[in-house]
Amino acid sequence: MQTQLLRANDPEAIKTAARILQDGGLVGMPTETVYGLAANALNGKAVARIFAAKGRPMDNPLIVHISEFDQIYPLVQSVPEAAGRLAERFWPGPLTIILPKSGIIPDEVSAGLPTVAVRFPSHPVARALITAAGLPLAAPSANLSGSPSPTTAEHVMNDLSGKIEAVLDGGACGVGVESTVVTLAADPPRLLRPGGVTLEQLREVLGNVALDPAVLHPLADGVRAASPGMKYKHYSPKANVIILDGSFEAYKTYVNSHAAPDVAALCYNGENTGLAVPAVCYGGERDCGEQARELFDALRKLDEMKAKTVYARCPEPKGVGLAVYNRLIRAAGFEVLRLE
């Protein structure tokens, strides 16, 4: 299969991508978070192709994307008042809401769960594509399963060229990490995956919102993943990533004492000049928004450097920094060394 690279600024590109989706094909599409691998969410066979292209385990549920709020009603059993308040504050935007699903949602989308995850993205190209296709679109990140999520069309082509029909190039993603996921099918509501909408912001709207243990720790044995990004090692380069939690001086001392030809560093802007190994920076130390935008591209650059071991600076798990920390600990397989 030859994968078409479609430029979103071409008036025919959206139409071409929409026809592919209507015919049961797969399209890499830009969103404000990361690029998604889209299929008709109501076509179980098309959705199953997502799992095959990515090498994704079938027990990992997907998110359904809509382009107008009213499109949620056929997808779920009911829309509680809390969902309306979240939508009014954060939609369109990087928030996914989980609710009990309706009968039209295939098991391939929900991984057999009684719930469905729904998101209304803010990216104009994603919304135009959903509208043109006339379909809700199931779309996990458009990468090979387990590897760093794609934030450019080039990343998608590198991972999935020859496996999908098309990639719609809408430029680099603005948020850089996947959407926040909150379930309203629990009492109290529970944050399952942090993202651009923070736990603090959710609590401003809903009051009590619990933080699921799987945000900071491996999913317990026997527990089913209720959301993407909970169960498996994710976002990881080929190198073994080890997070070093401590001051920069402690980090520098540790890294320089473990310097070797196949060792690299993942650090904050400006810190690379003090290190004895090749380094990739992923934003300012106090700018968690920049860290989120840069993280996945930085992890991919480490692969290009052929590093076998990567020592990563530990982000502060607050605000959007919680999302950065969540992605990085999964990339590291939860290997964190406390230096101080």
C-alpha contacts under 8 A as a table, 3 or more apart, distances in Angstrom:
res1	aa1	res2	aa2	distance
1	M	162	G	4.89
1	M	163	K	6.47
1	M	164	I	7.25
1	M	165	E	7.20
2	Q	161	S	7.18
2	Q	162	G	5.15
2	Q	163	K	7.94
2	Q	164	I	7.84
2	Q	165	E	6.87
3	T	161	S	5.47
3	T	162	G	5.39
3	T	163	K	7.24
3	T	164	I	5.88
3	T	165	E	4.84
3	T	166	A	4.90
3	T	167	V	7.14
4	Q	165	E	6.25
4	Q	166	A	4.39
4	Q	167	V	6.21
5	L	166	A	5.81
5	L	167	V	5.01
5	L	168	L	6.18
5	L	169	D	6.94
6	L	10	D	7.69
6	L	13	A	5.59
6	L	166	A	6.94
6	L	167	V	5.98
6	L	168	L	4.76
6	L	169	D	5.95
7	R	10	D	5.54
7	R	13	A	6.22
7	R	168	L	5.93
7	R	169	D	5.00
7	R	170	G	6.85
8	A	11	P	7.41
8	A	13	A	5.80
8	A	14	I	6.70
8	A	125	V	6.91
8	A	168	L	5.94
8	A	169	D	5.53
8	A	170	G	5.31
9	N	13	A	7.51
9	N	170	G	7.71
10	D	13	A	5.33
10	D	14	I	7.80
11	P	14	I	6.70
11	P	15	K	7.67
12	E	15	K	5.26
12	E	16	T	6.15
13	A	16	T	5.14
13	A	17	A	6.16
13	A	168	L	7.37
14	I	17	A	5.16
14	I	18	A	5.99
14	I	125	V	7.98
14	I	128	A	7.20
14	I	129	L	5.75
14	I	132	A	7.13
14	I	168	L	7.91
15	K	18	A	5.07
15	K	19	R	6.26
15	K	129	L	7.83
15	K	132	A	6.69
15	K	133	A	7.95
16	T	19	R	5.28
16	T	20	I	6.43
17	A	20	I	5.12
17	A	21	L	6.41
17	A	27	V	6.57
17	A	129	L	7.26
17	A	166	A	7.02
17	A	168	L	7.37
18	A	21	L	5.18
18	A	22	Q	6.20
18	A	129	L	6.10
18	A	130	I	7.63
18	A	132	A	5.81
18	A	133	A	4.43
19	R	22	Q	5.00
19	R	23	D	6.16
19	R	133	A	6.78
20	I	23	D	5.17
20	I	24	G	6.52
20	I	25	G	4.99
20	I	26	L	6.86
20	I	27	V	7.40
20	I	165	E	7.30
21	L	24	G	5.20
21	L	25	G	4.87
21	L	26	L	6.11
21	L	27	V	7.00
21	L	38	A	7.66
21	L	39	A	5.78
21	L	40	N	5.95
21	L	133	A	6.72
22	Q	25	G	7.24
22	Q	40	N	6.86
22	Q	133	A	6.28
22	Q	135	L	7.87
24	G	39	A	6.83
24	G	40	N	6.58
24	G	43	N	7.34
24	G	45	K	7.70
24	G	46	A	5.04
25	G	39	A	6.41
25	G	46	A	6.45
25	G	164	I	7.36
25	G	165	E	6.28
26	L	37	L	6.64
26	L	38	A	5.62
26	L	39	A	5.20
26	L	46	A	7.54
26	L	49	R	7.70
26	L	50	I	7.22
26	L	164	I	5.43
26	L	165	E	5.61
26	L	166	A	6.79
27	V	37	L	5.74
27	V	38	A	5.18
27	V	39	A	6.86
27	V	164	I	6.62
27	V	165	E	6.12
27	V	166	A	4.88
27	V	167	V	5.40
27	V	168	L	7.00
28	G	35	Y	6.46
28	G	36	G	5.59
28	G	37	L	4.48
28	G	38	A	6.03
28	G	142	A	6.01
28	G	153	A	7.79
28	G	156	V	6.95
28	G	164	I	7.99
28	G	166	A	6.30
28	G	167	V	4.30
28	G	168	L	5.86
29	M	35	Y	5.46
29	M	36	G	5.28
29	M	37	L	6.34
29	M	38	A	6.71
29	M	125	V	7.76
29	M	126	A	6.34
29	M	167	V	6.23
29	M	168	L	5.18
29	M	169	D	7.12
29	M	170	G	7.62
30	P	34	V	6.59
30	P	35	Y	4.45
30	P	36	G	6.35
30	P	123	H	7.24
30	P	125	V	6.75
30	P	126	A	6.06
30	P	152	T	7.81
30	P	153	A	7.67
30	P	168	L	6.88
30	P	169	D	6.78
30	P	170	G	5.61
30	P	171	G	7.44
30	P	172	A	7.95
30	P	173	C	6.93
31	T	34	V	5.64
31	T	35	Y	5.62
31	T	36	G	6.92
31	T	121	P	6.54
31	T	122	S	7.25
31	T	123	H	5.03
31	T	125	V	7.43
31	T	126	A	5.77
31	T	173	C	6.44
32	E	93	G	7.62
32	E	94	P	7.12
32	E	121	P	7.00
32	E	122	S	6.42
32	E	123	H	5.16
32	E	173	C	5.05
32	E	174	G	5.19
32	E	175	V	5.70
32	E	176	G	7.41
33	T	94	P	6.46
33	T	151	T	7.68
33	T	173	C	5.80
33	T	174	G	6.36
33	T	175	V	4.73
33	T	176	G	5.00
33	T	177	V	5.33
33	T	178	E	5.15
33	T	179	S	6.21
34	V	141	S	6.52
34	V	149	S	6.74
34	V	150	P	5.84
34	V	151	T	4.89
34	V	152	T	7.82
34	V	173	C	5.73
34	V	175	V	7.45
34	V	176	G	5.66
34	V	177	V	6.12
34	V	178	E	5.95
35	Y	141	S	5.75
35	Y	142	A	5.59
35	Y	149	S	7.69
35	Y	150	P	5.64
35	Y	151	T	5.74
35	Y	152	T	6.89
35	Y	153	A	7.37
35	Y	156	V	7.45
35	Y	173	C	7.36
36	G	139	A	5.06
36	G	140	P	5.27
36	G	141	S	4.30
36	G	142	A	4.63
37	L	50	I	6.96
37	L	138	A	7.77
37	L	139	A	4.82
37	L	140	P	5.66
37	L	141	S	5.80
37	L	142	A	4.37
37	L	143	N	7.87
38	A	50	I	7.72
38	A	137	L	5.70
38	A	138	A	5.51
38	A	139	A	4.34
38	A	140	P	7.35
39	A	43	N	7.93
39	A	46	A	5.96
39	A	47	V	5.75
39	A	50	I	7.28
39	A	137	L	5.43
39	A	138	A	5.44
39	A	139	A	6.58
40	N	43	N	5.49
40	N	46	A	6.39
40	N	47	V	6.75
40	N	135	L	6.25
40	N	136	P	6.34
40	N	137	L	4.99
40	N	138	A	6.25
41	A	44	G	7.22
41	A	46	A	7.86
41	A	47	V	6.44
41	A	64	V	6.48
41	A	105	I	7.30
41	A	106	P	7.65
41	A	109	V	6.87
41	A	135	L	7.36
41	A	136	P	5.60
41	A	137	L	4.78
41	A	138	A	4.56
42	L	104	I	6.66
42	L	105	I	6.06
42	L	106	P	6.34
42	L	135	L	7.89
42	L	136	P	7.35
43	N	46	A	5.38
43	N	47	V	6.26
43	N	106	P	7.16
44	G	47	V	5.04
44	G	48	A	6.09
44	G	106	P	5.54
44	G	107	D	7.39
44	G	108	E	5.79
44	G	109	V	7.44
45	K	48	A	5.06
45	K	49	R	6.58
46	A	49	R	5.27
46	A	50	I	7.13
47	V	50	I	5.32
47	V	51	F	7.22
47	V	108	E	6.35
47	V	109	V	6.77
47	V	138	A	7.04
48	A	51	F	5.39
48	A	52	A	6.57
48	A	108	E	6.28
49	R	52	A	4.97
49	R	53	A	6.04
50	I	53	A	5.26
50	I	54	K	6.17
50	I	56	R	7.81
51	F	54	K	5.33
51	F	55	G	5.61
51	F	56	R	4.67
51	F	57	P	6.72
51	F	58	M	6.53
52	A	55	G	5.14
52	A	56	R	6.68
53	A	56	R	7.80
53	A	144	L	7.59
53	A	160	L	7.12
53	A	163	K	5.67
53	A	164	I	7.04
54	K	142	A	7.53
54	K	143	N	6.26
54	K	144	L	4.50
54	K	145	S	5.24
54	K	160	L	7.55
55	G	144	L	6.39
55	G	145	S	5.56
56	R	60	N	7.43
56	R	144	L	7.66
56	R	145	S	5.19
57	P	60	N	5.85
58	M	61	P	7.50
58	M	108	E	7.24
58	M	111	A	6.33
59	D	111	A	4.89
59	D	112	G	7.63
59	D	225	A	7.61
60	N	110	S	7.98
60	N	111	A	5.99
60	N	225	A	6.62
60	N	227	S	7.25
60	N	228	P	5.93
60	N	231	K	7.75
61	P	108	E	7.63
61	P	109	V	5.80
61	P	110	S	4.84
61	P	111	A	4.85
61	P	225	A	7.63
61	P	226	A	7.13
61	P	227	S	6.03
61	P	228	P	5.73
62	L	109	V	5.27
62	L	110	S	6.27
62	L	111	A	7.74
62	L	117	A	6.97
62	L	138	A	6.22
62	L	139	A	6.41
62	L	140	P	5.78
62	L	227	S	7.56
62	L	228	P	6.41
63	I	96	T	7.51
63	I	109	V	7.45
63	I	116	V	7.27
63	I	117	A	4.86
63	I	118	V	5.62
63	I	119	R	6.86
63	I	138	A	5.53
63	I	139	A	5.85
63	I	140	P	6.41
63	I	228	P	7.86
64	V	109	V	7.91
64	V	116	V	7.57
64	V	117	A	6.04
64	V	118	V	4.76
64	V	119	R	6.17
64	V	136	P	6.28
64	V	137	L	5.40
64	V	138	A	4.33
64	V	139	A	6.44
65	H	118	V	5.89
65	H	119	R	4.89
65	H	120	F	5.71
65	H	121	P	6.95
65	H	130	I	7.69
65	H	136	P	5.63
65	H	137	L	5.03
65	H	138	A	6.13
65	H	139	A	7.08
66	I	69	F	7.29
66	I	71	Q	6.23
66	I	72	I	7.19
66	I	118	V	7.39
66	I	119	R	6.27
66	I	120	F	5.05
66	I	121	P	7.31
66	I	127	R	7.35
66	I	130	I	6.53
66	I	135	L	7.90
66	I	136	P	5.27
66	I	137	L	6.86
67	S	71	Q	7.33
67	S	120	F	5.75
67	S	121	P	7.09
67	S	126	A	7.98
67	S	127	R	4.95
67	S	128	A	7.68
67	S	130	I	6.00
67	S	131	T	6.32
67	S	136	P	7.99
68	E	71	Q	5.63
68	E	72	I	7.91
68	E	120	F	6.98
69	F	72	I	5.95
69	F	87	A	7.86
69	F	120	F	7.17
70	D	73	Y	5.95
71	Q	74	P	6.63
71	Q	75	L	7.54
71	Q	136	P	7.82
72	I	75	L	5.38
72	I	76	V	6.66
72	I	118	V	7.35
73	Y	76	V	5.80
73	Y	77	Q	7.59
73	Y	78	S	6.91
73	Y	79	V	7.00
74	P	77	Q	7.72
74	P	102	S	6.83
74	P	104	I	7.66
75	L	101	K	6.04
75	L	102	S	5.25
75	L	103	G	7.82
75	L	104	I	6.67
75	L	105	I	6.57
75	L	116	V	7.74
76	V	79	V	7.12
76	V	99	L	6.41
76	V	100	P	5.76
76	V	101	K	4.21
76	V	102	S	4.45
76	V	116	V	7.25
77	Q	99	L	7.75
77	Q	100	P	5.83
77	Q	101	K	5.60
77	Q	102	S	4.97
78	S	99	L	7.94
78	S	100	P	7.60
79	V	83	A	6.21
79	V	84	G	7.20
79	V	99	L	7.81
80	P	83	A	5.41
80	P	84	G	6.74
81	E	84	G	5.09
81	E	85	R	6.41
82	A	85	R	5.13
82	A	86	L	6.30
82	A	184	L	7.82
82	A	206	L	6.87
83	A	86	L	5.11
83	A	87	A	6.05
83	A	97	I	7.33
83	A	184	L	7.55
84	G	87	A	5.06
84	G	88	E	6.06
85	R	88	E	5.14
85	R	89	R	6.37
85	R	205	V	6.94
86	L	89	R	5.26
86	L	90	F	5.86
86	L	91	W	7.40
86	L	202	L	7.76
86	L	205	V	6.76
86	L	206	L	7.88
87	A	90	F	5.27
87	A	91	W	4.67
87	A	92	P	7.44
88	E	91	W	6.15
89	R	205	V	7.96
90	F	93	G	5.59
90	F	94	P	7.43
90	F	95	L	6.62
90	F	197	V	7.71
91	W	94	P	7.61
91	W	95	L	7.12
91	W	120	F	5.91
91	W	121	P	7.20
91	W	122	S	7.36
92	P	119	R	7.99
92	P	120	F	4.97
92	P	121	P	5.09
92	P	122	S	4.60
93	G	119	R	7.89
93	G	120	F	6.31
93	G	121	P	4.93
93	G	122	S	4.77
94	P	119	R	7.59
94	P	120	F	7.83
94	P	121	P	6.30
94	P	122	S	7.46
94	P	178	E	7.49
94	P	179	S	4.56
94	P	180	T	6.22
94	P	195	G	7.23
94	P	196	G	5.93
94	P	197	V	6.44
95	L	119	R	6.20
95	L	120	F	7.62
95	L	121	P	7.98
95	L	179	S	5.22
95	L	180	T	4.83
95	L	181	V	6.09
95	L	182	V	7.73
95	L	195	G	7.74
95	L	196	G	7.62
95	L	197	V	6.32
96	T	117	A	6.15
96	T	118	V	5.39
96	T	119	R	4.56
96	T	120	F	7.67
96	T	179	S	6.24
96	T	180	T	5.88
96	T	181	V	4.64
96	T	182	V	6.34
97	I	117	A	5.53
97	I	118	V	5.37
97	I	119	R	6.51
97	I	181	V	6.02
97	I	182	V	5.29
97	I	183	T	5.78
97	I	184	L	6.99
98	I	115	T	6.45
98	I	116	V	5.50
98	I	117	A	4.24
98	I	118	V	6.29
98	I	181	V	7.35
98	I	182	V	6.22
98	I	183	T	4.40
98	I	184	L	5.85
98	I	185	A	6.62
99	L	115	T	5.37
99	L	116	V	5.69
99	L	117	A	6.64
99	L	183	T	6.55
99	L	184	L	5.76
99	L	185	A	5.38
100	P	114	P	5.81
100	P	115	T	4.09
100	P	116	V	6.17
100	P	185	A	6.42
101	K	105	I	6.67
101	K	114	P	5.92
101	K	115	T	4.59
101	K	116	V	5.05
102	S	105	I	6.13
103	G	106	P	7.74
105	I	109	V	6.73
105	I	110	S	7.32
105	I	116	V	7.61
106	P	109	V	5.57
106	P	110	S	6.88
107	D	110	S	5.13
107	D	111	A	5.40
107	D	112	G	4.70
107	D	113	L	7.38
108	E	111	A	5.29
108	E	112	G	6.94
109	V	112	G	7.84
109	V	116	V	7.62
109	V	138	A	6.95
110	S	113	L	5.27
110	S	114	P	7.25
110	S	115	T	6.48
110	S	116	V	5.67
110	S	117	A	7.85
113	L	116	V	7.66
113	L	226	A	7.56
115	T	185	A	7.59
117	A	181	V	7.95
117	A	227	S	7.60
121	P	126	A	6.96
121	P	127	R	6.81
122	S	126	A	7.67
122	S	127	R	7.10
123	H	126	A	5.41
123	H	127	R	6.33
124	P	127	R	5.15
124	P	128	A	6.00
125	V	128	A	5.04
125	V	129	L	6.11
125	V	170	G	6.69
126	A	129	L	5.18
126	A	130	I	6.27
127	R	130	I	5.18
127	R	131	T	6.15
128	A	131	T	5.15
128	A	132	A	6.01
129	L	132	A	5.08
129	L	133	A	6.02
130	I	133	A	5.26
130	I	134	G	6.07
130	I	135	L	5.97
130	I	136	P	6.41
130	I	137	L	6.71
131	T	134	G	5.08
131	T	135	L	7.10
139	A	142	A	7.80
140	P	228	P	7.91
141	S	149	S	6.06
141	S	150	P	6.97
141	S	178	E	7.83
142	A	149	S	7.02
142	A	150	P	6.36
142	A	156	V	5.87
142	A	160	L	7.63
143	N	147	S	6.64
143	N	148	P	7.26
143	N	149	S	5.81
143	N	150	P	6.12
143	N	155	H	7.65
143	N	156	V	5.98
143	N	159	D	5.62
143	N	160	L	6.71
144	L	147	S	5.76
144	L	159	D	5.83
144	L	160	L	7.06
145	S	234	H	7.42
146	G	232	Y	7.59
146	G	233	K	6.11
146	G	234	H	4.26
146	G	235	Y	5.40
146	G	236	S	6.01
147	S	234	H	6.27
147	S	235	Y	4.69
147	S	236	S	4.84
147	S	237	P	5.88
147	S	238	K	7.93
148	P	234	H	7.18
148	P	235	Y	3.78
148	P	236	S	5.35
148	P	237	P	6.30
148	P	296	F	5.39
148	P	297	D	7.78
148	P	299	L	6.52
148	P	300	R	6.59
149	S	177	V	7.79
149	S	235	Y	5.94
149	S	296	F	6.01
150	P	153	A	7.41
150	P	155	H	5.11
150	P	156	V	5.90
150	P	296	F	6.98
150	P	297	D	7.61
151	T	155	H	6.74
151	T	172	A	5.68
151	T	173	C	5.25
151	T	176	G	6.19
151	T	296	F	7.25
151	T	297	D	7.10
152	T	155	H	5.33
152	T	156	V	6.82
152	T	169	D	7.57
152	T	171	G	6.15
152	T	172	A	4.84
152	T	173	C	6.68
153	A	156	V	5.09
153	A	157	M	6.26
153	A	167	V	6.72
153	A	168	L	7.12
153	A	169	D	5.20
153	A	170	G	7.40
153	A	171	G	6.97
153	A	172	A	7.61
154	E	157	M	5.08
154	E	158	N	6.09
155	H	158	N	5.12
155	H	159	D	6.41
156	V	159	D	5.26
156	V	160	L	5.80
156	V	161	S	7.37
156	V	167	V	7.29
157	M	160	L	5.32
157	M	161	S	4.74
157	M	167	V	7.24
158	N	161	S	6.25
160	L	163	K	5.28
160	L	164	I	6.45
161	S	164	I	6.51
162	G	165	E	7.66
173	C	176	G	5.69
173	C	293	R	7.58
174	G	293	R	6.58
175	V	178	E	7.95
175	V	196	G	6.56
175	V	289	G	7.35
175	V	292	A	6.59
175	V	293	R	5.49
176	G	292	A	5.28
176	G	293	R	3.95
176	G	294	E	6.82
176	G	295	L	7.51
176	G	296	F	7.37
177	V	195	G	6.31
177	V	196	G	7.34
177	V	292	A	5.80
177	V	293	R	6.81
177	V	296	F	7.82
177	V	323	A	7.38
177	V	324	V	7.62
178	E	195	G	6.03
178	E	196	G	7.83
179	S	193	R	7.66
179	S	194	P	7.20
179	S	195	G	4.99
179	S	196	G	6.34
179	S	197	V	7.57
180	T	191	L	7.70
180	T	192	L	7.75
180	T	193	R	5.37
180	T	194	P	4.60
180	T	195	G	4.05
180	T	196	G	6.22
180	T	197	V	5.80
180	T	198	T	7.42
181	V	191	L	6.08
181	V	192	L	5.45
181	V	193	R	4.91
181	V	194	P	6.54
181	V	195	G	7.61
181	V	227	S	7.18
182	V	189	P	6.77
182	V	190	R	5.55
182	V	191	L	4.47
182	V	192	L	5.68
182	V	193	R	7.16
183	T	186	A	6.31
183	T	189	P	5.64
183	T	190	R	5.39
183	T	191	L	6.59
183	T	192	L	7.08
184	L	187	D	7.27
184	L	188	P	7.67
184	L	189	P	4.95
184	L	190	R	7.07
185	A	189	P	7.11
186	A	189	P	5.26
186	A	190	R	6.62
187	D	190	R	7.64
188	P	208	N	6.38
188	P	209	V	5.98
188	P	210	A	6.51
189	P	208	N	7.22
189	P	209	V	5.07
189	P	210	A	6.26
190	R	209	V	5.41
190	R	210	A	4.60
190	R	211	L	5.80
190	R	212	D	6.14
191	L	194	P	6.84
191	L	199	L	7.17
191	L	209	V	6.75
191	L	210	A	6.09
191	L	211	L	5.04
191	L	212	D	5.78
192	L	211	L	6.95
192	L	212	D	5.48
192	L	214	A	7.24
192	L	215	V	6.38
192	L	226	A	7.72
192	L	227	S	6.51
192	L	230	M	7.40
193	R	215	V	6.08
193	R	227	S	7.45
193	R	228	P	7.90
193	R	229	G	6.92
193	R	230	M	7.31
193	R	323	A	7.50
193	R	326	N	7.99
194	P	197	V	7.27
194	P	198	T	6.53
194	P	199	L	7.17
194	P	215	V	7.38
194	P	320	V	7.54
194	P	322	L	6.40
194	P	323	A	4.68
194	P	326	N	7.31
195	G	198	T	6.34
195	G	320	V	6.22
195	G	322	L	7.66
195	G	323	A	4.88
195	G	324	V	7.95
196	G	320	V	5.80
196	G	323	A	7.45
197	V	201	Q	6.47
197	V	202	L	7.27
197	V	320	V	7.31
198	T	201	Q	5.16
198	T	202	L	6.39
198	T	319	G	5.32
198	T	320	V	5.88
198	T	322	L	7.99
199	L	202	L	5.11
199	L	203	R	6.26
199	L	209	V	7.57
199	L	211	L	7.91
199	L	319	G	6.91
200	E	203	R	5.18
200	E	204	E	6.36
200	E	319	G	6.95
201	Q	204	E	5.06
201	Q	205	V	6.75
202	L	205	V	5.36
202	L	206	L	6.02
202	L	207	G	7.51
202	L	209	V	7.01
203	R	206	L	5.04
203	R	207	G	4.47
203	R	208	N	5.91
203	R	209	V	5.77
204	E	207	G	5.85
206	L	209	V	6.83
211	L	215	V	7.18
212	D	215	V	5.76
213	P	216	L	5.98
213	P	217	H	5.98
213	P	219	L	7.60
214	A	217	H	4.80
214	A	218	P	5.52
214	A	219	L	5.01
214	A	220	A	7.72
214	A	230	M	6.17
215	V	218	P	7.92
215	V	230	M	7.17
215	V	326	N	6.17
216	L	326	N	6.26
216	L	329	I	7.80
217	H	334	F	7.31
218	P	230	M	7.78
218	P	231	K	7.13
218	P	334	F	7.48
219	L	223	V	6.74
219	L	225	A	7.75
219	L	230	M	6.53
219	L	231	K	5.61
220	A	223	V	5.67
224	R	231	K	7.87
225	A	228	P	7.17
225	A	230	M	5.81
225	A	231	K	5.73
226	A	230	M	7.58
227	S	230	M	6.14
228	P	231	K	7.68
229	G	232	Y	6.87
229	G	234	H	6.89
232	Y	330	R	7.94
233	K	236	S	7.27
233	K	330	R	5.34
233	K	331	A	6.41
233	K	333	G	6.00
234	H	327	R	7.36
234	H	330	R	5.42
234	H	331	A	5.50
235	Y	296	F	7.35
235	Y	327	R	6.51
235	Y	328	L	7.56
235	Y	330	R	6.77
235	Y	331	A	5.04
236	S	239	A	7.75
236	S	241	V	7.84
236	S	299	L	7.24
236	S	330	R	7.27
236	S	331	A	4.05
236	S	332	A	6.96
237	P	240	N	7.62
237	P	241	V	7.88
237	P	299	L	5.75
237	P	300	R	6.32
237	P	302	L	7.08
237	P	303	D	5.88
237	P	331	A	7.17
238	K	303	D	6.14
238	K	308	K	7.26
239	A	302	L	7.69
239	A	303	D	6.95
239	A	306	K	7.71
239	A	307	A	5.79
239	A	308	K	4.33
239	A	309	T	5.29
239	A	310	V	6.44
240	N	308	K	5.99
240	N	309	T	4.79
240	N	310	V	6.08
240	N	332	A	6.78
241	V	309	T	5.99
241	V	310	V	4.72
241	V	311	Y	6.08
241	V	312	A	6.90
241	V	331	A	6.64
241	V	332	A	4.56
241	V	333	G	7.78
241	V	335	E	7.62
242	I	309	T	7.54
242	I	310	V	6.12
242	I	311	Y	5.03
242	I	312	A	6.05
242	I	332	A	5.60
242	I	335	E	5.53
242	I	336	V	6.01
242	I	337	L	7.30
243	I	311	Y	5.82
243	I	312	A	4.64
243	I	313	R	6.03
243	I	314	C	5.83
243	I	328	L	7.89
243	I	329	I	7.36
243	I	332	A	6.87
243	I	335	E	6.34
243	I	336	V	4.66
243	I	337	L	6.15
244	L	251	Y	6.44
244	L	311	Y	6.52
244	L	312	A	5.90
244	L	313	R	5.60
244	L	314	C	5.87
244	L	336	V	5.95
244	L	337	L	5.00
244	L	338	R	6.20
244	L	339	L	6.60
245	D	251	Y	7.64
245	D	313	R	6.68
245	D	314	C	5.11
245	D	336	V	6.85
245	D	337	L	6.00
245	D	338	R	4.83
245	D	339	L	5.77
245	D	340	E	7.54
246	G	250	A	6.08
246	G	251	Y	6.32
246	G	314	C	7.41
246	G	338	R	6.41
246	G	339	L	5.16
246	G	340	E	5.64
247	S	250	A	5.25
247	S	251	Y	6.12
247	S	339	L	7.99
247	S	340	E	7.80
248	F	251	Y	4.81
248	F	252	K	5.87
249	E	252	K	5.13
249	E	253	T	6.14
250	A	253	T	5.18
250	A	254	Y	6.20
250	A	339	L	6.46
250	A	340	E	7.58
251	Y	254	Y	5.22
251	Y	255	V	6.09
251	Y	313	R	7.30
251	Y	339	L	7.43
252	K	255	V	5.20
252	K	256	N	5.91
252	K	274	G	7.03
252	K	275	L	6.19
253	T	256	N	5.37
253	T	257	S	6.10
254	Y	257	S	5.25
254	Y	258	H	6.37
255	V	258	H	5.14
255	V	259	A	6.14
255	V	265	A	7.57
255	V	275	L	7.19
255	V	276	A	7.55
255	V	277	V	7.73
255	V	311	Y	6.90
256	N	259	A	5.12
256	N	275	L	6.17
256	N	276	A	5.31
256	N	277	V	7.15
258	H	263	V	7.93
259	A	263	V	6.18
259	A	276	A	6.37
259	A	277	V	5.95
260	A	263	V	5.29
260	A	277	V	7.34
261	P	277	V	7.84
262	D	306	K	7.26
262	D	307	A	4.97
262	D	308	K	5.35
262	D	309	T	6.52
263	V	277	V	6.46
263	V	278	P	7.48
263	V	307	A	5.67
263	V	308	K	6.14
263	V	309	T	4.88
263	V	310	V	5.88
263	V	311	Y	7.79
264	A	277	V	5.48
264	A	278	P	5.05
264	A	279	A	5.51
264	A	280	V	7.85
264	A	302	L	7.52
264	A	307	A	5.94
264	A	308	K	7.87
264	A	309	T	6.34
264	A	310	V	4.85
264	A	311	Y	6.51
265	A	272	N	7.90
265	A	277	V	6.67
265	A	278	P	6.32
265	A	279	A	4.44
265	A	280	V	6.25
265	A	310	V	5.29
265	A	311	Y	4.88
265	A	312	A	5.88
266	L	279	A	5.80
266	L	280	V	5.08
266	L	281	C	5.78
266	L	282	Y	7.01
266	L	298	A	7.69
266	L	310	V	6.69
266	L	311	Y	6.07
266	L	312	A	4.45
266	L	313	R	6.15
267	C	271	E	6.30
267	C	272	N	6.78
267	C	279	A	6.93
267	C	280	V	6.34
267	C	281	C	4.87
267	C	282	Y	6.32
267	C	312	A	6.04
267	C	313	R	5.17
268	Y	271	E	5.72
268	Y	272	N	7.62
268	Y	281	C	4.99
268	Y	282	Y	5.60
268	Y	283	G	5.39
268	Y	284	G	5.31
268	Y	285	E	5.44
268	Y	313	R	7.25
269	N	272	N	7.24
269	N	281	C	5.26
269	N	282	Y	6.67
269	N	283	G	5.43
269	N	284	G	5.12
269	N	285	E	7.11
270	G	273	T	6.50
270	G	281	C	7.72
271	E	274	G	5.86
271	E	275	L	7.30
271	E	281	C	7.79
272	N	275	L	5.45
272	N	278	P	7.65
272	N	279	A	5.55
272	N	280	V	7.29
272	N	281	C	7.15
275	L	278	P	7.54
275	L	279	A	7.57
280	V	298	A	6.17
280	V	301	K	7.38
280	V	302	L	7.11
281	C	298	A	6.88
282	Y	290	E	7.41
282	Y	291	Q	5.32
282	Y	294	E	5.03
282	Y	295	L	5.44
282	Y	298	A	6.04
283	G	287	D	6.63
283	G	288	C	7.53
283	G	290	E	5.07
283	G	291	Q	4.53
283	G	294	E	6.32
283	G	295	L	7.95
284	G	287	D	4.98
284	G	288	C	7.39
284	G	290	E	6.75
284	G	291	Q	6.80
285	E	288	C	7.39
285	E	315	P	7.75
287	D	290	E	5.45
287	D	291	Q	6.39
288	C	291	Q	4.79
288	C	292	A	6.13
288	C	315	P	7.86
288	C	319	G	7.95
288	C	320	V	5.90
288	C	321	G	5.07
288	C	324	V	7.41
289	G	292	A	5.15
289	G	293	R	6.38
289	G	320	V	6.43
289	G	321	G	7.57
290	E	293	R	5.05
290	E	294	E	6.08
291	Q	294	E	5.21
291	Q	295	L	5.69
291	Q	321	G	7.87
291	Q	324	V	6.92
292	A	295	L	5.49
292	A	296	F	7.90
292	A	320	V	7.51
292	A	321	G	7.65
292	A	323	A	7.54
292	A	324	V	5.67
293	R	296	F	7.52
294	E	297	D	5.57
294	E	298	A	6.03
295	L	298	A	5.12
295	L	299	L	6.28
295	L	324	V	7.58
296	F	299	L	5.05
296	F	300	R	6.31
297	D	300	R	5.13
297	D	301	K	6.27
298	A	301	K	5.02
298	A	302	L	6.41
299	L	302	L	5.17
299	L	303	D	6.75
300	R	303	D	5.16
300	R	304	E	6.57
301	K	304	E	4.95
301	K	305	M	6.38
302	L	305	M	5.02
302	L	306	K	6.58
302	L	307	A	6.09
302	L	310	V	7.97
303	D	306	K	5.13
303	D	307	A	6.34
304	E	307	A	7.93
307	A	310	V	6.79
314	C	325	Y	7.18
315	P	321	G	6.25
315	P	322	L	7.95
315	P	324	V	6.79
315	P	325	Y	5.63
316	E	321	G	5.59
316	E	322	L	6.92
316	E	325	Y	6.99
317	P	320	V	7.70
317	P	321	G	4.78
317	P	322	L	3.83
317	P	323	A	7.37
317	P	324	V	7.47
317	P	325	Y	5.68
317	P	326	N	7.98
318	K	321	G	4.91
318	K	322	L	4.87
319	G	322	L	5.72
319	G	323	A	7.74
320	V	323	A	5.33
320	V	324	V	6.69
321	G	324	V	4.93
321	G	325	Y	6.04
322	L	325	Y	5.08
322	L	326	N	6.00
323	A	326	N	5.00
323	A	327	R	6.26
324	V	327	R	5.31
324	V	328	L	6.14
325	Y	328	L	5.07
325	Y	329	I	6.03
326	N	329	I	5.49
326	N	330	R	6.44
327	R	330	R	5.32
327	R	331	A	6.22
328	L	331	A	4.92
328	L	332	A	6.14
329	I	332	A	4.91
329	I	333	G	6.05
329	I	334	F	4.73
329	I	335	E	6.90
329	I	336	V	7.52
330	R	333	G	4.90
330	R	334	F	5.79
331	A	334	F	7.64
332	A	335	E	5.45
332	A	336	V	7.75
